[in-house]
Amino acid sequence: MTATMPTTKAKVGTYIDQDLKDSLLKLAELESRSLSNYVEILIKAAVAQAKSEGKI
């Protein structure tokens, strides 16, 4: 049995093409990350860039 850790992070759901998901899974695996963690890193980078460009 696997224990789950509680989180205070917000949950976001989305629909993407299967090919895109497969590619993301491969990239996440290359960095020894879960898909969820890898997508979070991508989102953080996009938000940081938008902030640095004054978009948000």
CHARMM-style PDB file with segment names, atoms N, HN, CA, C and O in Angstrom:
ATOM      1  N   MET     1       0.843  -1.172   0.000  1.00  0.00      PROA
ATOM      2  CA  MET     1       0.000   0.000   0.000  1.00  0.00      PROA
ATOM      3  C   MET     1       0.893   1.241   0.000  1.00  0.00      PROA
ATOM      4  O   MET     1       1.881   1.311   0.730  1.00  0.00      PROA
ATOM      5  N   THR     2       0.533   2.199  -0.817  1.00  0.00      PROA
ATOM      6  HN  THR     2      -0.270   2.142  -1.410  1.00  0.00      PROA
ATOM      7  CA  THR     2       1.311   3.423  -0.937  1.00  0.00      PROA
ATOM      8  C   THR     2       0.639   4.542  -0.161  1.00  0.00      PROA
ATOM      9  O   THR     2      -0.562   4.766  -0.306  1.00  0.00      PROA
ATOM     10  N   ALA     3       1.399   5.238   0.655  1.00  0.00      PROA
ATOM     11  HN  ALA     3       2.376   5.055   0.774  1.00  0.00      PROA
ATOM     12  CA  ALA     3       0.870   6.368   1.409  1.00  0.00      PROA
ATOM     13  C   ALA     3       0.921   7.614   0.533  1.00  0.00      PROA
ATOM     14  O   ALA     3       1.882   7.817  -0.210  1.00  0.00      PROA
ATOM     15  N   THR     4      -0.089   8.426   0.618  1.00  0.00      PROA
ATOM     16  HN  THR     4      -0.869   8.261   1.221  1.00  0.00      PROA
ATOM     17  CA  THR     4      -0.085   9.680  -0.128  1.00  0.00      PROA
ATOM     18  C   THR     4       0.163  10.828   0.831  1.00  0.00      PROA
ATOM     19  O   THR     4      -0.322  10.834   1.963  1.00  0.00      PROA
ATOM     20  N   MET     5       0.922  11.790   0.359  1.00  0.00      PROA
ATOM     21  HN  MET     5       1.316  11.785  -0.560  1.00  0.00      PROA
ATOM     22  CA  MET     5       1.241  12.947   1.176  1.00  0.00      PROA
ATOM     23  C   MET     5       0.218  14.042   0.896  1.00  0.00      PROA
ATOM     24  O   MET     5      -0.107  14.304  -0.262  1.00  0.00      PROA
ATOM     25  N   PRO     6      -0.283  14.673   1.930  1.00  0.00      PROA
ATOM     26  CA  PRO     6      -1.215  15.784   1.700  1.00  0.00      PROA
ATOM     27  C   PRO     6      -0.473  16.952   1.047  1.00  0.00      PROA
ATOM     28  O   PRO     6       0.729  17.124   1.246  1.00  0.00      PROA
ATOM     29  N   THR     7      -1.196  17.741   0.275  1.00  0.00      PROA
ATOM     30  HN  THR     7      -2.173  17.602   0.114  1.00  0.00      PROA
ATOM     31  CA  THR     7      -0.575  18.878  -0.395  1.00  0.00      PROA
ATOM     32  C   THR     7      -1.445  20.113  -0.235  1.00  0.00      PROA
ATOM     33  O   THR     7      -2.663  20.028  -0.074  1.00  0.00      PROA
ATOM     34  N   THR     8      -0.796  21.246  -0.284  1.00  0.00      PROA
ATOM     35  HN  THR     8       0.193  21.315  -0.415  1.00  0.00      PROA
ATOM     36  CA  THR     8      -1.529  22.514  -0.244  1.00  0.00      PROA
ATOM     37  C   THR     8      -1.583  23.129  -1.638  1.00  0.00      PROA
ATOM     38  O   THR     8      -2.091  24.235  -1.816  1.00  0.00      PROA
ATOM     39  N   LYS     9      -1.056  22.406  -2.625  1.00  0.00      PROA
ATOM     40  HN  LYS     9      -0.643  21.507  -2.481  1.00  0.00      PROA
ATOM     41  CA  LYS     9      -1.034  22.922  -3.990  1.00  0.00      PROA
ATOM     42  C   LYS     9      -2.419  22.839  -4.622  1.00  0.00      PROA
ATOM     43  O   LYS     9      -3.198  21.931  -4.329  1.00  0.00      PROA
ATOM     44  N   ALA    10      -2.710  23.800  -5.491  1.00  0.00      PROA
ATOM     45  HN  ALA    10      -2.078  24.537  -5.728  1.00  0.00      PROA
ATOM     46  CA  ALA    10      -3.977  23.801  -6.223  1.00  0.00      PROA
ATOM     47  C   ALA    10      -3.931  22.736  -7.311  1.00  0.00      PROA
ATOM     48  O   ALA    10      -2.872  22.444  -7.866  1.00  0.00      PROA
ATOM     49  N   LYS    11      -5.082  22.168  -7.604  1.00  0.00      PROA
ATOM     50  HN  LYS    11      -5.942  22.405  -7.153  1.00  0.00      PROA
ATOM     51  CA  LYS    11      -5.182  21.147  -8.639  1.00  0.00      PROA
ATOM     52  C   LYS    11      -5.679  21.791  -9.929  1.00  0.00      PROA
ATOM     53  O   LYS    11      -6.629  22.575  -9.920  1.00  0.00      PROA
ATOM     54  N   VAL    12      -5.017  21.447 -11.052  1.00  0.00      PROA
ATOM     55  HN  VAL    12      -4.246  20.811 -11.060  1.00  0.00      PROA
ATOM     56  CA  VAL    12      -5.398  21.957 -12.363  1.00  0.00      PROA
ATOM     57  C   VAL    12      -5.578  20.759 -13.288  1.00  0.00      PROA
ATOM     58  O   VAL    12      -4.706  19.894 -13.366  1.00  0.00      PROA
ATOM     59  N   GLY    13      -6.694  20.710 -13.978  1.00  0.00      PROA
ATOM     60  HN  GLY    13      -7.402  21.413 -13.915  1.00  0.00      PROA
ATOM     61  CA  GLY    13      -6.938  19.638 -14.941  1.00  0.00      PROA
ATOM     62  C   GLY    13      -7.011  20.210 -16.338  1.00  0.00      PROA
ATOM     63  O   GLY    13      -7.484  21.330 -16.534  1.00  0.00      PROA
ATOM     64  N   THR    14      -6.540  19.439 -17.318  1.00  0.00      PROA
ATOM     65  HN  THR    14      -6.157  18.529 -17.159  1.00  0.00      PROA
ATOM     66  CA  THR    14      -6.574  19.908 -18.700  1.00  0.00      PROA
ATOM     67  C   THR    14      -6.644  18.718 -19.644  1.00  0.00      PROA
ATOM     68  O   THR    14      -6.336  17.589 -19.262  1.00  0.00      PROA
ATOM     69  N   TYR    15      -7.045  18.980 -20.861  1.00  0.00      PROA
ATOM     70  HN  TYR    15      -7.294  19.898 -21.170  1.00  0.00      PROA
ATOM     71  CA  TYR    15      -7.054  17.970 -21.906  1.00  0.00      PROA
ATOM     72  C   TYR    15      -5.986  18.323 -22.921  1.00  0.00      PROA
ATOM     73  O   TYR    15      -5.918  19.461 -23.385  1.00  0.00      PROA
ATOM     74  N   ILE    16      -5.138  17.339 -23.274  1.00  0.00      PROA
ATOM     75  HN  ILE    16      -5.194  16.414 -22.897  1.00  0.00      PROA
ATOM     76  CA  ILE    16      -4.111  17.544 -24.290  1.00  0.00      PROA
ATOM     77  C   ILE    16      -4.106  16.339 -25.224  1.00  0.00      PROA
ATOM     78  O   ILE    16      -4.606  15.270 -24.877  1.00  0.00      PROA
ATOM     79  N   ASP    17      -3.534  16.525 -26.413  1.00  0.00      PROA
ATOM     80  HN  ASP    17      -3.127  17.394 -26.694  1.00  0.00      PROA
ATOM     81  CA  ASP    17      -3.417  15.424 -27.362  1.00  0.00      PROA
ATOM     82  C   ASP    17      -2.550  14.316 -26.767  1.00  0.00      PROA
ATOM     83  O   ASP    17      -1.607  14.592 -26.025  1.00  0.00      PROA
ATOM     84  N   GLN    18      -2.864  13.081 -27.088  1.00  0.00      PROA
ATOM     85  HN  GLN    18      -3.630  12.856 -27.690  1.00  0.00      PROA
ATOM     86  CA  GLN    18      -2.108  11.939 -26.567  1.00  0.00      PROA
ATOM     87  C   GLN    18      -0.646  12.020 -26.967  1.00  0.00      PROA
ATOM     88  O   GLN    18       0.228  11.686 -26.167  1.00  0.00      PROA
ATOM     89  N   ASP    19      -0.359  12.458 -28.190  1.00  0.00      PROA
ATOM     90  HN  ASP    19      -1.068  12.730 -28.840  1.00  0.00      PROA
ATOM     91  CA  ASP    19       1.042  12.578 -28.638  1.00  0.00      PROA
ATOM     92  C   ASP    19       1.816  13.554 -27.763  1.00  0.00      PROA
ATOM     93  O   ASP    19       2.974  13.307 -27.423  1.00  0.00      PROA
ATOM     94  N   LEU    20       1.182  14.652 -27.402  1.00  0.00      PROA
ATOM     95  HN  LEU    20       0.242  14.852 -27.678  1.00  0.00      PROA
ATOM     96  CA  LEU    20       1.829  15.639 -26.534  1.00  0.00      PROA
ATOM     97  C   LEU    20       2.085  15.044 -25.154  1.00  0.00      PROA
ATOM     98  O   LEU    20       3.157  15.240 -24.581  1.00  0.00      PROA
ATOM     99  N   LYS    21       1.115  14.326 -24.623  1.00  0.00      PROA
ATOM    100  HN  LYS    21       0.244  14.167 -25.089  1.00  0.00      PROA
ATOM    101  CA  LYS    21       1.290  13.680 -23.314  1.00  0.00      PROA
ATOM    102  C   LYS    21       2.440  12.676 -23.364  1.00  0.00      PROA
ATOM    103  O   LYS    21       3.266  12.624 -22.454  1.00  0.00      PROA
ATOM    104  N   ASP    22       2.488  11.886 -24.424  1.00  0.00      PROA
ATOM    105  HN  ASP    22       1.817  11.928 -25.164  1.00  0.00      PROA
ATOM    106  CA  ASP    22       3.563  10.896 -24.556  1.00  0.00      PROA
ATOM    107  C   ASP    22       4.933  11.571 -24.576  1.00  0.00      PROA
ATOM    108  O   ASP    22       5.880  11.092 -23.951  1.00  0.00      PROA
ATOM    109  N   SER    23       5.029  12.690 -25.302  1.00  0.00      PROA
ATOM    110  HN  SER    23       4.260  13.079 -25.810  1.00  0.00      PROA
ATOM    111  CA  SER    23       6.302  13.420 -25.356  1.00  0.00      PROA
ATOM    112  C   SER    23       6.669  13.992 -23.998  1.00  0.00      PROA
ATOM    113  O   SER    23       7.828  13.931 -23.589  1.00  0.00      PROA
ATOM    114  N   LEU    24       5.682  14.552 -23.294  1.00  0.00      PROA
ATOM    115  HN  LEU    24       4.740  14.601 -23.627  1.00  0.00      PROA
ATOM    116  CA  LEU    24       5.934  15.089 -21.953  1.00  0.00      PROA
ATOM    117  C   LEU    24       6.379  13.994 -20.993  1.00  0.00      PROA
ATOM    118  O   LEU    24       7.274  14.208 -20.175  1.00  0.00      PROA
ATOM    119  N   LEU    25       5.758  12.822 -21.089  1.00  0.00      PROA
ATOM    120  HN  LEU    25       5.031  12.648 -21.753  1.00  0.00      PROA
ATOM    121  CA  LEU    25       6.153  11.701 -20.233  1.00  0.00      PROA
ATOM    122  C   LEU    25       7.607  11.314 -20.481  1.00  0.00      PROA
ATOM    123  O   LEU    25       8.343  11.041 -19.533  1.00  0.00      PROA
ATOM    124  N   LYS    26       8.026  11.288 -21.740  1.00  0.00      PROA
ATOM    125  HN  LYS    26       7.428  11.509 -22.510  1.00  0.00      PROA
ATOM    126  CA  LYS    26       9.417  10.951 -22.068  1.00  0.00      PROA
ATOM    127  C   LYS    26      10.376  11.991 -21.486  1.00  0.00      PROA
ATOM    128  O   LYS    26      11.406  11.644 -20.909  1.00  0.00      PROA
ATOM    129  N   LEU    27      10.023  13.268 -21.645  1.00  0.00      PROA
ATOM    130  HN  LEU    27       9.186  13.550 -22.114  1.00  0.00      PROA
ATOM    131  CA  LEU    27      10.877  14.332 -21.108  1.00  0.00      PROA
ATOM    132  C   LEU    27      10.950  14.270 -19.581  1.00  0.00      PROA
ATOM    133  O   LEU    27      12.022  14.442 -19.000  1.00  0.00      PROA
ATOM    134  N   ALA    28       9.818  14.027 -18.940  1.00  0.00      PROA
ATOM    135  HN  ALA    28       8.948  13.887 -19.412  1.00  0.00      PROA
ATOM    136  CA  ALA    28       9.792  13.920 -17.483  1.00  0.00      PROA
ATOM    137  C   ALA    28      10.661  12.752 -17.024  1.00  0.00      PROA
ATOM    138  O   ALA    28      11.411  12.867 -16.055  1.00  0.00      PROA
ATOM    139  N   GLU    29      10.550  11.635 -17.728  1.00  0.00      PROA
ATOM    140  HN  GLU    29       9.940  11.543 -18.515  1.00  0.00      PROA
ATOM    141  CA  GLU    29      11.342  10.454 -17.365  1.00  0.00      PROA
ATOM    142  C   GLU    29      12.834  10.726 -17.497  1.00  0.00      PROA
ATOM    143  O   GLU    29      13.623  10.258 -16.677  1.00  0.00      PROA
ATOM    144  N   LEU    30      13.226  11.475 -18.518  1.00  0.00      PROA
ATOM    145  HN  LEU    30      12.584  11.855 -19.184  1.00  0.00      PROA
ATOM    146  CA  LEU    30      14.642  11.805 -18.703  1.00  0.00      PROA
ATOM    147  C   LEU    30      15.203  12.588 -17.517  1.00  0.00      PROA
ATOM    148  O   LEU    30      16.398  12.516 -17.228  1.00  0.00      PROA
ATOM    149  N   GLU    31      14.338  13.333 -16.836  1.00  0.00      PROA
ATOM    150  HN  GLU    31      13.368  13.392 -17.071  1.00  0.00      PROA
ATOM    151  CA  GLU    31      14.762  14.122 -15.678  1.00  0.00      PROA
ATOM    152  C   GLU    31      14.360  13.468 -14.359  1.00  0.00      PROA
ATOM    153  O   GLU    31      14.440  14.093 -13.301  1.00  0.00      PROA
ATOM    154  N   SER    32      13.930  12.220 -14.424  1.00  0.00      PROA
ATOM    155  HN  SER    32      13.864  11.713 -15.283  1.00  0.00      PROA
ATOM    156  CA  SER    32      13.499  11.455 -13.237  1.00  0.00      PROA
ATOM    157  C   SER    32      12.432  12.204 -12.445  1.00  0.00      PROA
ATOM    158  O   SER    32      12.493  12.288 -11.219  1.00  0.00      PROA
ATOM    159  N   ARG    33      11.457  12.744 -13.165  1.00  0.00      PROA
ATOM    160  HN  ARG    33      11.407  12.676 -14.162  1.00  0.00      PROA
ATOM    161  CA  ARG    33      10.367  13.490 -12.542  1.00  0.00      PROA
ATOM    162  C   ARG    33       9.039  12.854 -12.918  1.00  0.00      PROA
ATOM    163  O   ARG    33       8.933  12.133 -13.910  1.00  0.00      PROA
ATOM    164  N   SER    34       8.026  13.138 -12.102  1.00  0.00      PROA
ATOM    165  HN  SER    34       8.112  13.724 -11.296  1.00  0.00      PROA
ATOM    166  CA  SER    34       6.673  12.729 -12.462  1.00  0.00      PROA
ATOM    167  C   SER    34       6.158  13.682 -13.533  1.00  0.00      PROA
ATOM    168  O   SER    34       6.688  14.781 -13.698  1.00  0.00      PROA
ATOM    169  N   LEU    35       5.142  13.270 -14.248  1.00  0.00      PROA
ATOM    170  HN  LEU    35       4.712  12.378 -14.114  1.00  0.00      PROA
ATOM    171  CA  LEU    35       4.546  14.146 -15.255  1.00  0.00      PROA
ATOM    172  C   LEU    35       4.029  15.423 -14.600  1.00  0.00      PROA
ATOM    173  O   LEU    35       4.229  16.520 -15.122  1.00  0.00      PROA
ATOM    174  N   SER    36       3.368  15.279 -13.463  1.00  0.00      PROA
ATOM    175  HN  SER    36       3.205  14.388 -13.038  1.00  0.00      PROA
ATOM    176  CA  SER    36       2.816  16.433 -12.757  1.00  0.00      PROA
ATOM    177  C   SER    36       3.922  17.417 -12.376  1.00  0.00      PROA
ATOM    178  O   SER    36       3.783  18.622 -12.585  1.00  0.00      PROA
ATOM    179  N   ASN    37       5.009  16.907 -11.823  1.00  0.00      PROA
ATOM    180  HN  ASN    37       5.121  15.928 -11.654  1.00  0.00      PROA
ATOM    181  CA  ASN    37       6.112  17.768 -11.417  1.00  0.00      PROA
ATOM    182  C   ASN    37       6.761  18.439 -12.617  1.00  0.00      PROA
ATOM    183  O   ASN    37       7.117  19.616 -12.556  1.00  0.00      PROA
ATOM    184  N   TYR    38       6.915  17.698 -13.704  1.00  0.00      PROA
ATOM    185  HN  TYR    38       6.625  16.742 -13.753  1.00  0.00      PROA
ATOM    186  CA  TYR    38       7.537  18.260 -14.903  1.00  0.00      PROA
ATOM    187  C   TYR    38       6.677  19.382 -15.485  1.00  0.00      PROA
ATOM    188  O   TYR    38       7.201  20.425 -15.877  1.00  0.00      PROA
ATOM    189  N   VAL    39       5.376  19.175 -15.541  1.00  0.00      PROA
ATOM    190  HN  VAL    39       4.950  18.329 -15.222  1.00  0.00      PROA
ATOM    191  CA  VAL    39       4.477  20.205 -16.067  1.00  0.00      PROA
ATOM    192  C   VAL    39       4.499  21.433 -15.157  1.00  0.00      PROA
ATOM    193  O   VAL    39       4.445  22.562 -15.645  1.00  0.00      PROA
ATOM    194  N   GLU    40       4.577  21.227 -13.841  1.00  0.00      PROA
ATOM    195  HN  GLU    40       4.621  20.310 -13.444  1.00  0.00      PROA
ATOM    196  CA  GLU    40       4.673  22.359 -12.911  1.00  0.00      PROA
ATOM    197  C   GLU    40       5.923  23.194 -13.197  1.00  0.00      PROA
ATOM    198  O   GLU    40       5.866  24.424 -13.183  1.00  0.00      PROA
ATOM    199  N   ILE    41       7.036  22.536 -13.453  1.00  0.00      PROA
ATOM    200  HN  ILE    41       7.082  21.537 -13.465  1.00  0.00      PROA
ATOM    201  CA  ILE    41       8.283  23.239 -13.760  1.00  0.00      PROA
ATOM    202  C   ILE    41       8.134  24.056 -15.047  1.00  0.00      PROA
ATOM    203  O   ILE    41       8.583  25.200 -15.113  1.00  0.00      PROA
ATOM    204  N   LEU    42       7.505  23.468 -16.068  1.00  0.00      PROA
ATOM    205  HN  LEU    42       7.140  22.538 -16.014  1.00  0.00      PROA
ATOM    206  CA  LEU    42       7.291  24.192 -17.324  1.00  0.00      PROA
ATOM    207  C   LEU    42       6.415  25.424 -17.111  1.00  0.00      PROA
ATOM    208  O   LEU    42       6.689  26.494 -17.655  1.00  0.00      PROA
ATOM    209  N   ILE    43       5.366  25.265 -16.320  1.00  0.00      PROA
ATOM    210  HN  ILE    43       5.143  24.397 -15.877  1.00  0.00      PROA
ATOM    211  CA  ILE    43       4.461  26.385 -16.049  1.00  0.00      PROA
ATOM    212  C   ILE    43       5.181  27.481 -15.268  1.00  0.00      PROA
ATOM    213  O   ILE    43       5.027  28.663 -15.576  1.00  0.00      PROA
ATOM    214  N   LYS    44       5.964  27.100 -14.262  1.00  0.00      PROA
ATOM    215  HN  LYS    44       6.089  26.140 -14.012  1.00  0.00      PROA
ATOM    216  CA  LYS    44       6.715  28.094 -13.487  1.00  0.00      PROA
ATOM    217  C   LYS    44       7.656  28.881 -14.377  1.00  0.00      PROA
ATOM    218  O   LYS    44       7.792  30.094 -14.215  1.00  0.00      PROA
ATOM    219  N   ALA    45       8.311  28.205 -15.321  1.00  0.00      PROA
ATOM    220  HN  ALA    45       8.201  27.220 -15.452  1.00  0.00      PROA
ATOM    221  CA  ALA    45       9.235  28.879 -16.230  1.00  0.00      PROA
ATOM    222  C   ALA    45       8.482  29.853 -17.134  1.00  0.00      PROA
ATOM    223  O   ALA    45       8.954  30.964 -17.377  1.00  0.00      PROA
ATOM    224  N   ALA    46       7.324  29.448 -17.630  1.00  0.00      PROA
ATOM    225  HN  ALA    46       6.940  28.546 -17.432  1.00  0.00      PROA
ATOM    226  CA  ALA    46       6.530  30.319 -18.506  1.00  0.00      PROA
ATOM    227  C   ALA    46       6.041  31.549 -17.752  1.00  0.00      PROA
ATOM    228  O   ALA    46       6.057  32.654 -18.294  1.00  0.00      PROA
ATOM    229  N   VAL    47       5.604  31.368 -16.504  1.00  0.00      PROA
ATOM    230  HN  VAL    47       5.590  30.471 -16.064  1.00  0.00      PROA
ATOM    231  CA  VAL    47       5.135  32.485 -15.698  1.00  0.00      PROA
ATOM    232  C   VAL    47       6.287  33.423 -15.360  1.00  0.00      PROA
ATOM    233  O   VAL    47       6.124  34.642 -15.418  1.00  0.00      PROA
ATOM    234  N   ALA    48       7.439  32.881 -15.013  1.00  0.00      PROA
ATOM    235  HN  ALA    48       7.572  31.891 -14.966  1.00  0.00      PROA
ATOM    236  CA  ALA    48       8.607  33.715 -14.700  1.00  0.00      PROA
ATOM    237  C   ALA    48       9.007  34.541 -15.910  1.00  0.00      PROA
ATOM    238  O   ALA    48       9.339  35.719 -15.776  1.00  0.00      PROA
ATOM    239  N   GLN    49       8.980  33.931 -17.099  1.00  0.00      PROA
ATOM    240  HN  GLN    49       8.710  32.974 -17.208  1.00  0.00      PROA
ATOM    241  CA  GLN    49       9.330  34.660 -18.308  1.00  0.00      PROA
ATOM    242  C   GLN    49       8.311  35.765 -18.584  1.00  0.00      PROA
ATOM    243  O   GLN    49       8.692  36.883 -18.931  1.00  0.00      PROA
ATOM    244  N   ALA    50       7.024  35.465 -18.433  1.00  0.00      PROA
ATOM    245  HN  ALA    50       6.715  34.557 -18.150  1.00  0.00      PROA
ATOM    246  CA  ALA    50       5.986  36.469 -18.662  1.00  0.00      PROA
ATOM    247  C   ALA    50       6.144  37.634 -17.685  1.00  0.00      PROA
ATOM    248  O   ALA    50       5.958  38.790 -18.065  1.00  0.00      PROA
ATOM    249  N   LYS    51       6.484  37.338 -16.433  1.00  0.00      PROA
ATOM    250  HN  LYS    51       6.635  36.399 -16.125  1.00  0.00      PROA
ATOM    251  CA  LYS    51       6.705  38.389 -15.451  1.00  0.00      PROA
ATOM    252  C   LYS    51       7.908  39.249 -15.819  1.00  0.00      PROA
ATOM    253  O   LYS    51       7.859  40.475 -15.717  1.00  0.00      PROA
ATOM    254  N   SER    52       8.983  38.603 -16.246  1.00  0.00      PROA
ATOM    255  HN  SER    52       9.023  37.607 -16.329  1.00  0.00      PROA
ATOM    256  CA  SER    52      10.193  39.355 -16.602  1.00  0.00      PROA
ATOM    257  C   SER    52       9.975  40.233 -17.837  1.00  0.00      PROA
ATOM    258  O   SER    52      10.669  41.232 -18.025  1.00  0.00      PROA
ATOM    259  N   GLU    53       9.012  39.854 -18.672  1.00  0.00      PROA
ATOM    260  HN  GLU    53       8.448  39.042 -18.520  1.00  0.00      PROA
ATOM    261  CA  GLU    53       8.686  40.638 -19.865  1.00  0.00      PROA
ATOM    262  C   GLU    53       7.586  41.659 -19.598  1.00  0.00      PROA
ATOM    263  O   GLU    53       7.169  42.376 -20.507  1.00  0.00      PROA
ATOM    264  N   GLY    54       7.114  41.728 -18.348  1.00  0.00      PROA
ATOM    265  HN  GLY    54       7.453  41.146 -17.609  1.00  0.00      PROA
ATOM    266  CA  GLY    54       6.097  42.684 -17.974  1.00  0.00      PROA
ATOM    267  C   GLY    54       4.692  42.336 -18.450  1.00  0.00      PROA
ATOM    268  O   GLY    54       3.802  43.186 -18.446  1.00  0.00      PROA
ATOM    269  N   LYS    55       4.497  41.107 -18.851  1.00  0.00      PROA
ATOM    270  HN  LYS    55       5.220  40.416 -18.854  1.00  0.00      PROA
ATOM    271  CA  LYS    55       3.172  40.685 -19.334  1.00  0.00      PROA
ATOM    272  C   LYS    55       2.188  40.461 -18.189  1.00  0.00      PROA
ATOM    273  O   LYS    55       0.982  40.650 -18.343  1.00  0.00      PROA
ATOM    274  N   ILE    56       2.722  40.058 -17.045  1.00  0.00      PROA
ATOM    275  HN  ILE    56       3.702  39.905 -16.920  1.00  0.00      PROA
ATOM    276  CA  ILE    56       1.875  39.845 -15.856  1.00  0.00      PROA
ATOM    277  C   ILE    56       2.580  40.387 -14.626  1.00  0.00      PROA
ATOM    278  OT1 ILE    56       2.041  40.308 -13.521  1.00  0.00      PROA
TER     279      ILE     56
END
